[in-house]
């Protein structure tokens, strides 16, 4: 699992049936430096979002088979999914 920061939304005109009702969001890995300041990674990932996260939210994401399990469909074309919003 990774802590990530939501950086944007993905617009899709056609979605796989297993993703209907979910948002697709862009996220970047989030860590903290020695002083406790946020450090946002350079790599951008796309994650399925069943919660409706907004830009700027900190989220917990999972990858691979666990992502498909998290959204409840083992055959969904998902490699990363949000499993929680960090307050």
Phi, psi and omega in degrees: 000151180232146167272132182223162174248131178286125183248350180178179178245151176253132179260129181228125180281332178228132179238154170298145183305327183285351180254001179297132181093356178246149173272156168249127184236157173260138181225157173232143179301144183236133174218183182228143178275183184298336180269359180088010178277145178293139174235113182264130181293167181275327184287137179252133179238157174252131181231146173283138185233101179278356186257341182084045180294152177251165178300133180099344178292147171265131184227160174253125181239155175236160185234164174068218181301328178295328178294317178295321178295320182296326179268358173085018179218105183296346181250007180293145180278065185233136175243350178211135180218147176283132177245354177185155175257131181268123178273000000 
